[in-house]
Amino acid sequence: MEAEGEIVTSLCVGEPDFPPPTCVLEAASQAMSAGQTRYTAVSGTIELRKAISDDLRVRKGISYNPVTEIVVGNGAKQCVYQGLLAACGSGDEVIIPAPYWPSYPEMALLVGATPIILETSVNDGYLINPQSLDECLKNHPKAKVLILCNPSNPTGGVHSTQLLEQIAKVLEKYPNIVILADEIYERLVYTDDGQCTAFASLPNMFHRTITLNGFSKSHAMTGFRLGYLAAPERYAKAASVLQGQITSCASSVSQAAGVAALREVDESWLVNNASIMKRKRDYVLEELSKIPYVVVSVPPDGAFYVLPDVSKYYNGDDTALCLDLLKEKKLALVPGESFGAPGTVRISYATSMEELEVAMTKLREFLEGLEVN
Ligand SMILES: Cc1ncc(COP(=O)(O)O)c(C=O)c1O
């Protein structure tokens, strides 16, 4: 529609609307001028791996050996895939809590494993229910991996430390399960303390957790394609061997930028972005609360997504709703079906306040004109 000259309002994108910090951009151009334009070590430059290791130790209380336990890749997405390849394969099952990031089930299938969807409930804020997890693991002896996306895309839910401890307690009964902890949104948390506990930092969980993180969401560096996997050596080594045959290494220039992101960016820059995002979240929640029959049972505490239940409209057909919304109001949202959450829509509020105001007005006008079932 845009190519035909239409002006479309989109709340679909999964990337921050602010630019990366200036020092990151400068580090990238300095790296180019200084001739850092060649392949690096497969697992990443030692400078970046040390910076990641320091960051995880200082902020998260987890100690990874930068030489053997950290692998830098071309975005967290590649690292998730390599983590899965390292931990499971054909004949194994991967437990994926729903609503999920659509790449998880697809990646599980790509590695030859079977995705097993663990439903969560809107009343639990779409967080993992430890009892349901226990039940699911009991019923799936072939399960090898649990994916834990915390904070979650697409729900924005953040598992508290207490809930993570309860999940860890369940997992102690199933020692063969590897936890793939995707913590890429951990810098965008809106609770009072703004903290997101790293799963690997919980007692007895380090040796079986593969931590995924990156620079896309925290430092708005999506186009740099830079992410990492941190895990005990047996998994990190496997991921590195695989990467050596897939992409060799992440961009040398991006890696230099990544060092600046971790070593030079002031904490206040990150805190300020999180507080701007929180204001946008609050605005979207406020606007949604004004629309009858749109339900957000538990406000999301992290990332930059809201997944309201709109199942009263269109007999719960979220795809049809989104298509008509696009046609009639030129507002693009992602249907919940693609996240394993039928009857919902995903709103990304990582855009300007002006755009959000236009979008929320369009959504309200559209829904108010509809019949409900
Ligand atoms: C849950 C989750 N994990 C990982 C990624 C991948 O991020 P990147 O490959 O840009 O580092 C994304 C991006 O949308 C995401 O939402």
Ligand as a Chemical Component Dictionary entry (heavy atoms), coordinates in Angstrom:
data_LIG
# 
_chem_comp.id                   LIG 
_chem_comp.type                 NON-POLYMER 
_chem_comp.pdbx_formal_charge   0 
_chem_comp.three_letter_code    LIG 
# 
loop_
_chem_comp_atom.comp_id 
_chem_comp_atom.atom_id 
_chem_comp_atom.alt_atom_id 
_chem_comp_atom.type_symbol 
_chem_comp_atom.charge 
_chem_comp_atom.model_Cartn_x 
_chem_comp_atom.model_Cartn_y 
_chem_comp_atom.model_Cartn_z 
_chem_comp_atom.pdbx_ordinal 
LIG C1 C1 C 0 12.467 -12.637 21.311 1  
LIG C2 C2 C 0 13.502 -12.247 20.328 2  
LIG N1 N1 N 0 14.669 -12.912 20.320 3  
LIG C3 C3 C 0 15.637 -12.598 19.451 4  
LIG C4 C4 C 0 15.473 -11.599 18.511 5  
LIG C5 C5 C 0 16.576 -11.369 17.527 6  
LIG O1 O1 O 0 17.221 -10.158 17.630 7  
LIG P1 P1 P 0 18.504 -9.835  16.754 8  
LIG O2 O2 O 0 18.739 -10.978 15.819 9  
LIG O3 O3 O 0 18.176 -8.570  16.034 10 
LIG O4 O4 O 0 19.631 -9.672  17.720 11 
LIG C6 C6 C 0 14.270 -10.876 18.482 12 
LIG C7 C7 C 0 14.032 -9.819  17.468 13 
LIG O5 O5 O 0 12.941 -9.430  17.157 14 
LIG C8 C8 C 0 13.272 -11.204 19.421 15 
LIG O6 O6 O 0 12.108 -10.546 19.449 16 
# 
loop_
_chem_comp_bond.comp_id 
_chem_comp_bond.atom_id_1 
_chem_comp_bond.atom_id_2 
_chem_comp_bond.value_order 
_chem_comp_bond.pdbx_ordinal 
LIG C1 C2 SING 1  
LIG C2 N1 SING 2  
LIG C2 C8 DOUB 3  
LIG N1 C3 DOUB 4  
LIG C3 C4 SING 5  
LIG C4 C5 SING 6  
LIG C4 C6 DOUB 7  
LIG C5 O1 SING 8  
LIG O1 P1 SING 9  
LIG P1 O2 DOUB 10 
LIG P1 O3 SING 11 
LIG P1 O4 SING 12 
LIG C6 C7 SING 13 
LIG C6 C8 SING 14 
LIG C7 O5 DOUB 15 
LIG C8 O6 SING 16 
# 
